[in-house]
Amino acid sequence: MDVRQFDGAVQRSKQFTSRPSNEELLQLYALYKQATAGDVSGERPGGFDFKAIAKFEAWEALKGMPKEEAMREYVTLVDKLHQQYA
């Protein structure tokens, strides 16, 4: 995966004219984090911060996925969402 393709997809994801669904946004977040930081680190958020918990769990579900694969899946997802939300 060419890092420039990934960086371009990151920029395109910020240019959607309408908002993707929460599920789609969580998937984008998790793939981005896996591609840039690798496996999830730290402890699962507690309490009533449901947004932080959902983000943590989405990222945690990708544990073990290689960064290159996460980049490819991120680019593919942005391309798909760009058709719907750009």
PyMOL Python script that loads the backbone (N, CA, C, O; Angstrom):
from pymol import cmd

cmd.read_pdbstr("""\
ATOM      1  N   MET A   1       0.855  -1.181   0.000  1.00  0.00           N
ATOM      2  CA  MET A   1       0.000   0.000   0.000  1.00  0.00           C
ATOM      3  C   MET A   1       0.893   1.235   0.000  1.00  0.00           C
ATOM      4  O   MET A   1       1.810   1.359   0.812  1.00  0.00           O
ATOM      5  N   ASP A   2       0.614   2.118  -0.903  1.00  0.00           N
ATOM      6  CA  ASP A   2       1.331   3.384  -0.993  1.00  0.00           C
ATOM      7  C   ASP A   2       0.802   4.326   0.093  1.00  0.00           C
ATOM      8  O   ASP A   2      -0.401   4.576   0.167  1.00  0.00           O
ATOM      9  N   VAL A   3       1.684   4.838   0.919  1.00  0.00           N
ATOM     10  CA  VAL A   3       1.280   5.732   2.009  1.00  0.00           C
ATOM     11  C   VAL A   3       0.587   6.969   1.449  1.00  0.00           C
ATOM     12  O   VAL A   3      -0.296   7.528   2.100  1.00  0.00           O
ATOM     13  N   ARG A   4       0.974   7.402   0.254  1.00  0.00           N
ATOM     14  CA  ARG A   4       0.324   8.576  -0.355  1.00  0.00           C
ATOM     15  C   ARG A   4      -1.143   8.292  -0.644  1.00  0.00           C
ATOM     16  O   ARG A   4      -1.980   9.184  -0.511  1.00  0.00           O
ATOM     17  N   GLN A   5      -1.468   7.058  -1.040  1.00  0.00           N
ATOM     18  CA  GLN A   5      -2.868   6.689  -1.258  1.00  0.00           C
ATOM     19  C   GLN A   5      -3.641   6.787   0.052  1.00  0.00           C
ATOM     20  O   GLN A   5      -4.757   7.305   0.091  1.00  0.00           O
ATOM     21  N   PHE A   6      -3.040   6.287   1.112  1.00  0.00           N
ATOM     22  CA  PHE A   6      -3.677   6.331   2.425  1.00  0.00           C
ATOM     23  C   PHE A   6      -3.878   7.780   2.862  1.00  0.00           C
ATOM     24  O   PHE A   6      -4.966   8.154   3.300  1.00  0.00           O
ATOM     25  N   ASP A   7      -2.829   8.595   2.743  1.00  0.00           N
ATOM     26  CA  ASP A   7      -2.932  10.005   3.128  1.00  0.00           C
ATOM     27  C   ASP A   7      -3.996  10.727   2.306  1.00  0.00           C
ATOM     28  O   ASP A   7      -4.723  11.573   2.828  1.00  0.00           O
ATOM     29  N   GLY A   8      -4.083  10.393   1.026  1.00  0.00           N
ATOM     30  CA  GLY A   8      -5.117  10.985   0.175  1.00  0.00           C
ATOM     31  C   GLY A   8      -6.506  10.591   0.634  1.00  0.00           C
ATOM     32  O   GLY A   8      -7.425  11.410   0.622  1.00  0.00           O
ATOM     33  N   ALA A   9      -6.663   9.341   1.038  1.00  0.00           N
ATOM     34  CA  ALA A   9      -7.959   8.871   1.532  1.00  0.00           C
ATOM     35  C   ALA A   9      -8.325   9.578   2.833  1.00  0.00           C
ATOM     36  O   ALA A   9      -9.490   9.903   3.058  1.00  0.00           O
ATOM     37  N   VAL A  10      -7.335   9.816   3.686  1.00  0.00           N
ATOM     38  CA  VAL A  10      -7.590  10.545   4.935  1.00  0.00           C
ATOM     39  C   VAL A  10      -8.119  11.940   4.605  1.00  0.00           C
ATOM     40  O   VAL A  10      -9.077  12.401   5.226  1.00  0.00           O
ATOM     41  N   GLN A  11      -7.510  12.604   3.644  1.00  0.00           N
ATOM     42  CA  GLN A  11      -7.963  13.944   3.256  1.00  0.00           C
ATOM     43  C   GLN A  11      -9.369  13.896   2.657  1.00  0.00           C
ATOM     44  O   GLN A  11     -10.202  14.748   2.968  1.00  0.00           O
ATOM     45  N   ARG A  12      -9.640  12.903   1.799  1.00  0.00           N
ATOM     46  CA  ARG A  12     -10.976  12.781   1.201  1.00  0.00           C
ATOM     47  C   ARG A  12     -12.035  12.511   2.260  1.00  0.00           C
ATOM     48  O   ARG A  12     -13.175  12.956   2.125  1.00  0.00           O
ATOM     49  N   SER A  13     -11.667  11.783   3.316  1.00  0.00           N
ATOM     50  CA  SER A  13     -12.648  11.468   4.365  1.00  0.00           C
ATOM     51  C   SER A  13     -13.084  12.722   5.116  1.00  0.00           C
ATOM     52  O   SER A  13     -14.144  12.737   5.742  1.00  0.00           O
ATOM     53  N   LYS A  14     -12.283  13.755   5.056  1.00  0.00           N
ATOM     54  CA  LYS A  14     -12.618  15.017   5.731  1.00  0.00           C
ATOM     55  C   LYS A  14     -13.457  15.930   4.846  1.00  0.00           C
ATOM     56  O   LYS A  14     -13.866  17.007   5.280  1.00  0.00           O
ATOM     57  N   GLN A  15     -13.714  15.510   3.614  1.00  0.00           N
ATOM     58  CA  GLN A  15     -14.421  16.358   2.662  1.00  0.00           C
ATOM     59  C   GLN A  15     -15.821  15.860   2.335  1.00  0.00           C
ATOM     60  O   GLN A  15     -16.443  16.345   1.391  1.00  0.00           O
ATOM     61  N   PHE A  16     -16.321  14.907   3.096  1.00  0.00           N
ATOM     62  CA  PHE A  16     -17.686  14.447   2.856  1.00  0.00           C
ATOM     63  C   PHE A  16     -18.643  15.615   3.071  1.00  0.00           C
ATOM     64  O   PHE A  16     -18.482  16.394   4.010  1.00  0.00           O
ATOM     65  N   THR A  17     -19.643  15.731   2.193  1.00  0.00           N
ATOM     66  CA  THR A  17     -20.599  16.830   2.331  1.00  0.00           C
ATOM     67  C   THR A  17     -21.764  16.464   3.244  1.00  0.00           C
ATOM     68  O   THR A  17     -22.476  17.345   3.727  1.00  0.00           O
ATOM     69  N   SER A  18     -21.959  15.180   3.481  1.00  0.00           N
ATOM     70  CA  SER A  18     -22.938  14.750   4.477  1.00  0.00           C
ATOM     71  C   SER A  18     -22.259  13.726   5.382  1.00  0.00           C
ATOM     72  O   SER A  18     -21.220  13.161   5.040  1.00  0.00           O
ATOM     73  N   ARG A  19     -22.864  13.505   6.529  1.00  0.00           N
ATOM     74  CA  ARG A  19     -22.241  12.695   7.575  1.00  0.00           C
ATOM     75  C   ARG A  19     -22.542  11.215   7.388  1.00  0.00           C
ATOM     76  O   ARG A  19     -23.705  10.825   7.282  1.00  0.00           O
ATOM     77  N   PRO A  20     -21.491  10.382   7.346  1.00  0.00           N
ATOM     78  CA  PRO A  20     -21.716   8.929   7.333  1.00  0.00           C
ATOM     79  C   PRO A  20     -22.388   8.476   8.635  1.00  0.00           C
ATOM     80  O   PRO A  20     -22.435   9.220   9.615  1.00  0.00           O
ATOM     81  N   SER A  21     -22.900   7.257   8.628  1.00  0.00           N
ATOM     82  CA  SER A  21     -23.544   6.715   9.826  1.00  0.00           C
ATOM     83  C   SER A  21     -22.516   6.531  10.941  1.00  0.00           C
ATOM     84  O   SER A  21     -21.310   6.518  10.695  1.00  0.00           O
ATOM     85  N   ASN A  22     -23.008   6.389  12.155  1.00  0.00           N
ATOM     86  CA  ASN A  22     -22.115   6.163  13.292  1.00  0.00           C
ATOM     87  C   ASN A  22     -21.283   4.896  13.099  1.00  0.00           C
ATOM     88  O   ASN A  22     -20.100   4.870  13.439  1.00  0.00           O
ATOM     89  N   GLU A  23     -21.897   3.848  12.555  1.00  0.00           N
ATOM     90  CA  GLU A  23     -21.168   2.595  12.303  1.00  0.00           C
ATOM     91  C   GLU A  23     -20.035   2.823  11.314  1.00  0.00           C
ATOM     92  O   GLU A  23     -18.920   2.339  11.510  1.00  0.00           O
ATOM     93  N   GLU A  24     -20.328   3.562  10.251  1.00  0.00           N
ATOM     94  CA  GLU A  24     -19.300   3.843   9.245  1.00  0.00           C
ATOM     95  C   GLU A  24     -18.180   4.690   9.833  1.00  0.00           C
ATOM     96  O   GLU A  24     -17.006   4.458   9.546  1.00  0.00           O
ATOM     97  N   LEU A  25     -18.540   5.667  10.652  1.00  0.00           N
ATOM     98  CA  LEU A  25     -17.526   6.507  11.294  1.00  0.00           C
ATOM     99  C   LEU A  25     -16.659   5.694  12.251  1.00  0.00           C
ATOM    100  O   LEU A  25     -15.447   5.900  12.314  1.00  0.00           O
ATOM    101  N   LEU A  26     -17.266   4.780  12.989  1.00  0.00           N
ATOM    102  CA  LEU A  26     -16.493   3.914  13.888  1.00  0.00           C
ATOM    103  C   LEU A  26     -15.533   3.031  13.101  1.00  0.00           C
ATOM    104  O   LEU A  26     -14.392   2.816  13.511  1.00  0.00           O
ATOM    105  N   GLN A  27     -16.005   2.525  11.974  1.00  0.00           N
ATOM    106  CA  GLN A  27     -15.155   1.676  11.141  1.00  0.00           C
ATOM    107  C   GLN A  27     -13.973   2.488  10.597  1.00  0.00           C
ATOM    108  O   GLN A  27     -12.839   2.010  10.591  1.00  0.00           O
ATOM    109  N   LEU A  28     -14.242   3.715  10.141  1.00  0.00           N
ATOM    110  CA  LEU A  28     -13.161   4.589   9.668  1.00  0.00           C
ATOM    111  C   LEU A  28     -12.160   4.851  10.781  1.00  0.00           C
ATOM    112  O   LEU A  28     -10.949   4.763  10.573  1.00  0.00           O
ATOM    113  N   TYR A  29     -12.670   5.174  11.963  1.00  0.00           N
ATOM    114  CA  TYR A  29     -11.800   5.469  13.100  1.00  0.00           C
ATOM    115  C   TYR A  29     -10.906   4.271  13.427  1.00  0.00           C
ATOM    116  O   TYR A  29      -9.693   4.410  13.577  1.00  0.00           O
ATOM    117  N   ALA A  30     -11.522   3.101  13.534  1.00  0.00           N
ATOM    118  CA  ALA A  30     -10.773   1.904  13.923  1.00  0.00           C
ATOM    119  C   ALA A  30      -9.702   1.560  12.888  1.00  0.00           C
ATOM    120  O   ALA A  30      -8.569   1.238  13.246  1.00  0.00           O
ATOM    121  N   LEU A  31     -10.058   1.627  11.621  1.00  0.00           N
ATOM    122  CA  LEU A  31      -9.076   1.329  10.571  1.00  0.00           C
ATOM    123  C   LEU A  31      -7.947   2.353  10.567  1.00  0.00           C
ATOM    124  O   LEU A  31      -6.782   2.000  10.387  1.00  0.00           O
ATOM    125  N   TYR A  32      -8.296   3.624  10.768  1.00  0.00           N
ATOM    126  CA  TYR A  32      -7.269   4.673  10.812  1.00  0.00           C
ATOM    127  C   TYR A  32      -6.299   4.421  11.968  1.00  0.00           C
ATOM    128  O   TYR A  32      -5.083   4.479  11.790  1.00  0.00           O
ATOM    129  N   LYS A  33      -6.846   4.142  13.148  1.00  0.00           N
ATOM    130  CA  LYS A  33      -5.996   3.905  14.318  1.00  0.00           C
ATOM    131  C   LYS A  33      -5.125   2.666  14.125  1.00  0.00           C
ATOM    132  O   LYS A  33      -3.946   2.675  14.478  1.00  0.00           O
ATOM    133  N   GLN A  34      -5.699   1.603  13.568  1.00  0.00           N
ATOM    134  CA  GLN A  34      -4.925   0.381  13.347  1.00  0.00           C
ATOM    135  C   GLN A  34      -3.816   0.640  12.328  1.00  0.00           C
ATOM    136  O   GLN A  34      -2.704   0.131  12.472  1.00  0.00           O
ATOM    137  N   ALA A  35      -4.119   1.429  11.303  1.00  0.00           N
ATOM    138  CA  ALA A  35      -3.136   1.722  10.255  1.00  0.00           C
ATOM    139  C   ALA A  35      -2.016   2.620  10.755  1.00  0.00           C
ATOM    140  O   ALA A  35      -0.877   2.495  10.306  1.00  0.00           O
ATOM    141  N   THR A  36      -2.324   3.518  11.674  1.00  0.00           N
ATOM    142  CA  THR A  36      -1.326   4.497  12.110  1.00  0.00           C
ATOM    143  C   THR A  36      -0.650   4.137  13.424  1.00  0.00           C
ATOM    144  O   THR A  36       0.503   4.507  13.646  1.00  0.00           O
ATOM    145  N   ALA A  37      -1.354   3.418  14.302  1.00  0.00           N
ATOM    146  CA  ALA A  37      -0.805   3.136  15.631  1.00  0.00           C
ATOM    147  C   ALA A  37      -0.634   1.647  15.915  1.00  0.00           C
ATOM    148  O   ALA A  37       0.015   1.277  16.893  1.00  0.00           O
ATOM    149  N   GLY A  38      -1.206   0.794  15.076  1.00  0.00           N
ATOM    150  CA  GLY A  38      -1.138  -0.639  15.348  1.00  0.00           C
ATOM    151  C   GLY A  38      -2.203  -1.056  16.347  1.00  0.00           C
ATOM    152  O   GLY A  38      -3.230  -0.392  16.491  1.00  0.00           O
ATOM    153  N   ASP A  39      -1.953  -2.152  17.030  1.00  0.00           N
ATOM    154  CA  ASP A  39      -2.940  -2.691  17.971  1.00  0.00           C
ATOM    155  C   ASP A  39      -3.281  -1.694  19.071  1.00  0.00           C
ATOM    156  O   ASP A  39      -2.458  -0.879  19.489  1.00  0.00           O
ATOM    157  N   VAL A  40      -4.529  -1.794  19.521  1.00  0.00           N
ATOM    158  CA  VAL A  40      -5.031  -0.919  20.577  1.00  0.00           C
ATOM    159  C   VAL A  40      -4.139  -1.017  21.812  1.00  0.00           C
ATOM    160  O   VAL A  40      -3.616  -2.083  22.140  1.00  0.00           O
ATOM    161  N   SER A  41      -3.982   0.106  22.481  1.00  0.00           N
ATOM    162  CA  SER A  41      -3.195   0.123  23.717  1.00  0.00           C
ATOM    163  C   SER A  41      -3.995   0.851  24.788  1.00  0.00           C
ATOM    164  O   SER A  41      -4.960   1.557  24.496  1.00  0.00           O
ATOM    165  N   GLY A  42      -3.582   0.667  26.007  1.00  0.00           N
ATOM    166  CA  GLY A  42      -4.284   1.310  27.111  1.00  0.00           C
ATOM    167  C   GLY A  42      -5.459   0.478  27.573  1.00  0.00           C
ATOM    168  O   GLY A  42      -5.734  -0.606  27.058  1.00  0.00           O
ATOM    169  N   GLU A  43      -6.133   1.018  28.551  1.00  0.00           N
ATOM    170  CA  GLU A  43      -7.272   0.309  29.129  1.00  0.00           C
ATOM    171  C   GLU A  43      -8.573   0.780  28.506  1.00  0.00           C
ATOM    172  O   GLU A  43      -8.686   1.909  28.027  1.00  0.00           O
ATOM    173  N   ARG A  44      -9.541  -0.104  28.524  1.00  0.00           N
ATOM    174  CA  ARG A  44     -10.873   0.226  28.027  1.00  0.00           C
ATOM    175  C   ARG A  44     -11.445   1.341  28.892  1.00  0.00           C
ATOM    176  O   ARG A  44     -11.393   1.265  30.120  1.00  0.00           O
ATOM    177  N   PRO A  45     -11.995   2.381  28.255  1.00  0.00           N
ATOM    178  CA  PRO A  45     -12.608   3.454  29.048  1.00  0.00           C
ATOM    179  C   PRO A  45     -13.756   2.904  29.891  1.00  0.00           C
ATOM    180  O   PRO A  45     -14.438   1.959  29.493  1.00  0.00           O
ATOM    181  N   GLY A  46     -13.949   3.489  31.019  1.00  0.00           N
ATOM    182  CA  GLY A  46     -15.022   3.044  31.894  1.00  0.00           C
ATOM    183  C   GLY A  46     -16.097   4.103  32.015  1.00  0.00           C
ATOM    184  O   GLY A  46     -16.101   5.102  31.296  1.00  0.00           O
ATOM    185  N   GLY A  47     -16.983   3.868  32.917  1.00  0.00           N
ATOM    186  CA  GLY A  47     -18.020   4.846  33.195  1.00  0.00           C
ATOM    187  C   GLY A  47     -19.046   4.956  32.090  1.00  0.00           C
ATOM    188  O   GLY A  47     -19.420   3.972  31.452  1.00  0.00           O
ATOM    189  N   PHE A  48     -19.493   6.193  31.882  1.00  0.00           N
ATOM    190  CA  PHE A  48     -20.584   6.436  30.946  1.00  0.00           C
ATOM    191  C   PHE A  48     -20.131   7.145  29.679  1.00  0.00           C
ATOM    192  O   PHE A  48     -20.942   7.761  28.988  1.00  0.00           O
ATOM    193  N   ASP A  49     -18.851   7.062  29.372  1.00  0.00           N
ATOM    194  CA  ASP A  49     -18.340   7.666  28.139  1.00  0.00           C
ATOM    195  C   ASP A  49     -18.524   6.658  27.006  1.00  0.00           C
ATOM    196  O   ASP A  49     -17.574   6.020  26.553  1.00  0.00           O
ATOM    197  N   PHE A  50     -19.772   6.535  26.567  1.00  0.00           N
ATOM    198  CA  PHE A  50     -20.128   5.504  25.601  1.00  0.00           C
ATOM    199  C   PHE A  50     -19.429   5.690  24.259  1.00  0.00           C
ATOM    200  O   PHE A  50     -19.105   4.712  23.585  1.00  0.00           O
ATOM    201  N   LYS A  51     -19.197   6.929  23.872  1.00  0.00           N
ATOM    202  CA  LYS A  51     -18.501   7.194  22.608  1.00  0.00           C
ATOM    203  C   LYS A  51     -17.067   6.660  22.671  1.00  0.00           C
ATOM    204  O   LYS A  51     -16.606   6.003  21.737  1.00  0.00           O
ATOM    205  N   ALA A  52     -16.370   6.940  23.762  1.00  0.00           N
ATOM    206  CA  ALA A  52     -14.991   6.461  23.922  1.00  0.00           C
ATOM    207  C   ALA A  52     -14.949   4.939  23.995  1.00  0.00           C
ATOM    208  O   ALA A  52     -14.038   4.314  23.453  1.00  0.00           O
ATOM    209  N   ILE A  53     -15.924   4.350  24.659  1.00  0.00           N
ATOM    210  CA  ILE A  53     -15.990   2.888  24.759  1.00  0.00           C
ATOM    211  C   ILE A  53     -16.204   2.277  23.377  1.00  0.00           C
ATOM    212  O   ILE A  53     -15.542   1.301  23.024  1.00  0.00           O
ATOM    213  N   ALA A  54     -17.122   2.840  22.594  1.00  0.00           N
ATOM    214  CA  ALA A  54     -17.398   2.322  21.250  1.00  0.00           C
ATOM    215  C   ALA A  54     -16.166   2.428  20.361  1.00  0.00           C
ATOM    216  O   ALA A  54     -15.864   1.508  19.600  1.00  0.00           O
ATOM    217  N   LYS A  55     -15.456   3.546  20.455  1.00  0.00           N
ATOM    218  CA  LYS A  55     -14.246   3.725  19.651  1.00  0.00           C
ATOM    219  C   LYS A  55     -13.175   2.713  20.053  1.00  0.00           C
ATOM    220  O   LYS A  55     -12.527   2.111  19.197  1.00  0.00           O
ATOM    221  N   PHE A  56     -12.998   2.533  21.351  1.00  0.00           N
ATOM    222  CA  PHE A  56     -12.011   1.574  21.846  1.00  0.00           C
ATOM    223  C   PHE A  56     -12.344   0.169  21.359  1.00  0.00           C
ATOM    224  O   PHE A  56     -11.469  -0.548  20.875  1.00  0.00           O
ATOM    225  N   GLU A  57     -13.604  -0.220  21.487  1.00  0.00           N
ATOM    226  CA  GLU A  57     -14.011  -1.574  21.102  1.00  0.00           C
ATOM    227  C   GLU A  57     -13.893  -1.801  19.598  1.00  0.00           C
ATOM    228  O   GLU A  57     -13.533  -2.895  19.163  1.00  0.00           O
ATOM    229  N   ALA A  58     -14.195  -0.773  18.800  1.00  0.00           N
ATOM    230  CA  ALA A  58     -14.057  -0.900  17.346  1.00  0.00           C
ATOM    231  C   ALA A  58     -12.597  -1.109  16.973  1.00  0.00           C
ATOM    232  O   ALA A  58     -12.282  -1.940  16.121  1.00  0.00           O
ATOM    233  N   TRP A  59     -11.710  -0.359  17.607  1.00  0.00           N
ATOM    234  CA  TRP A  59     -10.277  -0.494  17.339  1.00  0.00           C
ATOM    235  C   TRP A  59      -9.771  -1.843  17.850  1.00  0.00           C
ATOM    236  O   TRP A  59      -8.990  -2.516  17.176  1.00  0.00           O
ATOM    237  N   GLU A  60     -10.218  -2.232  19.038  1.00  0.00           N
ATOM    238  CA  GLU A  60      -9.794  -3.497  19.632  1.00  0.00           C
ATOM    239  C   GLU A  60     -10.185  -4.692  18.755  1.00  0.00           C
ATOM    240  O   GLU A  60      -9.476  -5.698  18.718  1.00  0.00           O
ATOM    241  N   ALA A  61     -11.307  -4.577  18.055  1.00  0.00           N
ATOM    242  CA  ALA A  61     -11.771  -5.667  17.191  1.00  0.00           C
ATOM    243  C   ALA A  61     -10.806  -5.932  16.033  1.00  0.00           C
ATOM    244  O   ALA A  61     -10.848  -7.001  15.423  1.00  0.00           O
ATOM    245  N   LEU A  62      -9.945  -4.969  15.731  1.00  0.00           N
ATOM    246  CA  LEU A  62      -8.983  -5.125  14.635  1.00  0.00           C
ATOM    247  C   LEU A  62      -7.619  -5.609  15.119  1.00  0.00           C
ATOM    248  O   LEU A  62      -6.669  -5.678  14.340  1.00  0.00           O
ATOM    249  N   LYS A  63      -7.525  -5.940  16.393  1.00  0.00           N
ATOM    250  CA  LYS A  63      -6.250  -6.371  16.966  1.00  0.00           C
ATOM    251  C   LYS A  63      -5.644  -7.497  16.133  1.00  0.00           C
ATOM    252  O   LYS A  63      -6.311  -8.477  15.801  1.00  0.00           O
ATOM    253  N   GLY A  64      -4.372  -7.334  15.807  1.00  0.00           N
ATOM    254  CA  GLY A  64      -3.667  -8.329  15.014  1.00  0.00           C
ATOM    255  C   GLY A  64      -3.661  -8.045  13.522  1.00  0.00           C
ATOM    256  O   GLY A  64      -2.894  -8.659  12.781  1.00  0.00           O
ATOM    257  N   MET A  65      -4.508  -7.121  13.066  1.00  0.00           N
ATOM    258  CA  MET A  65      -4.522  -6.775  11.646  1.00  0.00           C
ATOM    259  C   MET A  65      -3.258  -5.980  11.317  1.00  0.00           C
ATOM    260  O   MET A  65      -2.958  -4.995  11.992  1.00  0.00           O
ATOM    261  N   PRO A  66      -2.521  -6.392  10.296  1.00  0.00           N
ATOM    262  CA  PRO A  66      -1.320  -5.641   9.914  1.00  0.00           C
ATOM    263  C   PRO A  66      -1.668  -4.215   9.464  1.00  0.00           C
ATOM    264  O   PRO A  66      -2.737  -3.976   8.902  1.00  0.00           O
ATOM    265  N   LYS A  67      -0.763  -3.288   9.716  1.00  0.00           N
ATOM    266  CA  LYS A  67      -0.995  -1.888   9.351  1.00  0.00           C
ATOM    267  C   LYS A  67      -1.293  -1.734   7.862  1.00  0.00           C
ATOM    268  O   LYS A  67      -2.170  -0.960   7.477  1.00  0.00           O
ATOM    269  N   GLU A  68      -0.565  -2.468   7.029  1.00  0.00           N
ATOM    270  CA  GLU A  68      -0.768  -2.389   5.572  1.00  0.00           C
ATOM    271  C   GLU A  68      -2.202  -2.774   5.198  1.00  0.00           C
ATOM    272  O   GLU A  68      -2.833  -2.114   4.373  1.00  0.00           O
ATOM    273  N   GLU A  69      -2.701  -3.832   5.802  1.00  0.00           N
ATOM    274  CA  GLU A  69      -4.064  -4.277   5.516  1.00  0.00           C
ATOM    275  C   GLU A  69      -5.071  -3.237   5.987  1.00  0.00           C
ATOM    276  O   GLU A  69      -6.053  -2.968   5.296  1.00  0.00           O
ATOM    277  N   ALA A  70      -4.838  -2.652   7.155  1.00  0.00           N
ATOM    278  CA  ALA A  70      -5.732  -1.611   7.660  1.00  0.00           C
ATOM    279  C   ALA A  70      -5.736  -0.410   6.718  1.00  0.00           C
ATOM    280  O   ALA A  70      -6.787   0.183   6.477  1.00  0.00           O
ATOM    281  N   MET A  71      -4.575  -0.052   6.187  1.00  0.00           N
ATOM    282  CA  MET A  71      -4.504   1.055   5.224  1.00  0.00           C
ATOM    283  C   MET A  71      -5.331   0.737   3.983  1.00  0.00           C
ATOM    284  O   MET A  71      -6.102   1.574   3.512  1.00  0.00           O
ATOM    285  N   ARG A  72      -5.167  -0.480   3.454  1.00  0.00           N
ATOM    286  CA  ARG A  72      -5.917  -0.880   2.256  1.00  0.00           C
ATOM    287  C   ARG A  72      -7.420  -0.829   2.513  1.00  0.00           C
ATOM    288  O   ARG A  72      -8.179  -0.303   1.699  1.00  0.00           O
ATOM    289  N   GLU A  73      -7.841  -1.377   3.644  1.00  0.00           N
ATOM    290  CA  GLU A  73      -9.272  -1.390   3.958  1.00  0.00           C
ATOM    291  C   GLU A  73      -9.808   0.022   4.180  1.00  0.00           C
ATOM    292  O   GLU A  73     -10.943   0.325   3.813  1.00  0.00           O
ATOM    293  N   TYR A  74      -8.989   0.882   4.780  1.00  0.00           N
ATOM    294  CA  TYR A  74      -9.391   2.274   4.991  1.00  0.00           C
ATOM    295  C   TYR A  74      -9.618   2.958   3.642  1.00  0.00           C
ATOM    296  O   TYR A  74     -10.642   3.610   3.441  1.00  0.00           O
ATOM    297  N   VAL A  75      -8.667   2.811   2.724  1.00  0.00           N
ATOM    298  CA  VAL A  75      -8.785   3.433   1.400  1.00  0.00           C
ATOM    299  C   VAL A  75     -10.026   2.911   0.682  1.00  0.00           C
ATOM    300  O   VAL A  75     -10.764   3.688   0.075  1.00  0.00           O
ATOM    301  N   THR A  76     -10.258   1.609   0.745  1.00  0.00           N
ATOM    302  CA  THR A  76     -11.432   1.009   0.109  1.00  0.00           C
ATOM    303  C   THR A  76     -12.719   1.569   0.702  1.00  0.00           C
ATOM    304  O   THR A  76     -13.651   1.893  -0.034  1.00  0.00           O
ATOM    305  N   LEU A  77     -12.776   1.685   2.019  1.00  0.00           N
ATOM    306  CA  LEU A  77     -13.974   2.210   2.677  1.00  0.00           C
ATOM    307  C   LEU A  77     -14.198   3.672   2.317  1.00  0.00           C
ATOM    308  O   LEU A  77     -15.329   4.067   2.034  1.00  0.00           O
ATOM    309  N   VAL A  78     -13.152   4.477   2.321  1.00  0.00           N
ATOM    310  CA  VAL A  78     -13.302   5.892   1.958  1.00  0.00           C
ATOM    311  C   VAL A  78     -13.796   6.012   0.520  1.00  0.00           C
ATOM    312  O   VAL A  78     -14.665   6.836   0.232  1.00  0.00           O
ATOM    313  N   ASP A  79     -13.259   5.208  -0.377  1.00  0.00           N
ATOM    314  CA  ASP A  79     -13.719   5.239  -1.770  1.00  0.00           C
ATOM    315  C   ASP A  79     -15.209   4.926  -1.852  1.00  0.00           C
ATOM    316  O   ASP A  79     -15.944   5.585  -2.587  1.00  0.00           O
ATOM    317  N   LYS A  80     -15.651   3.930  -1.104  1.00  0.00           N
ATOM    318  CA  LYS A  80     -17.072   3.550  -1.091  1.00  0.00           C
ATOM    319  C   LYS A  80     -17.929   4.677  -0.506  1.00  0.00           C
ATOM    320  O   LYS A  80     -18.958   5.042  -1.074  1.00  0.00           O
ATOM    321  N   LEU A  81     -17.498   5.220   0.625  1.00  0.00           N
ATOM    322  CA  LEU A  81     -18.270   6.275   1.280  1.00  0.00           C
ATOM    323  C   LEU A  81     -18.262   7.565   0.469  1.00  0.00           C
ATOM    324  O   LEU A  81     -19.229   8.327   0.497  1.00  0.00           O
ATOM    325  N   HIS A  82     -17.184   7.805  -0.243  1.00  0.00           N
ATOM    326  CA  HIS A  82     -17.083   9.021  -1.059  1.00  0.00           C
ATOM    327  C   HIS A  82     -18.193   9.050  -2.105  1.00  0.00           C
ATOM    328  O   HIS A  82     -18.713  10.118  -2.428  1.00  0.00           O
ATOM    329  N   GLN A  83     -18.555   7.888  -2.633  1.00  0.00           N
ATOM    330  CA  GLN A  83     -19.639   7.809  -3.617  1.00  0.00           C
ATOM    331  C   GLN A  83     -20.980   8.189  -2.992  1.00  0.00           C
ATOM    332  O   GLN A  83     -21.850   8.728  -3.676  1.00  0.00           O
ATOM    333  N   GLN A  84     -21.152   7.915  -1.710  1.00  0.00           N
ATOM    334  CA  GLN A  84     -22.423   8.181  -1.030  1.00  0.00           C
ATOM    335  C   GLN A  84     -22.491   9.561  -0.395  1.00  0.00           C
ATOM    336  O   GLN A  84     -23.555  10.179  -0.372  1.00  0.00           O
ATOM    337  N   TYR A  85     -21.365  10.054   0.122  1.00  0.00           N
ATOM    338  CA  TYR A  85     -21.402  11.236   0.979  1.00  0.00           C
ATOM    339  C   TYR A  85     -20.643  12.444   0.441  1.00  0.00           C
ATOM    340  O   TYR A  85     -20.591  13.479   1.105  1.00  0.00           O
ATOM    341  N   ALA A  86     -20.058  12.333  -0.741  1.00  0.00           N
ATOM    342  CA  ALA A  86     -19.302  13.474  -1.271  1.00  0.00           C
ATOM    343  C   ALA A  86     -20.195  14.372  -2.104  1.00  0.00           C
ATOM    344  O   ALA A  86     -19.734  15.384  -2.632  1.00  0.00           O
TER     345      ALA A  86
END
""", "prot")
cmd.dss("prot")
cmd.show_as("cartoon", "prot")
cmd.util.cbc("prot")
cmd.orient("prot")
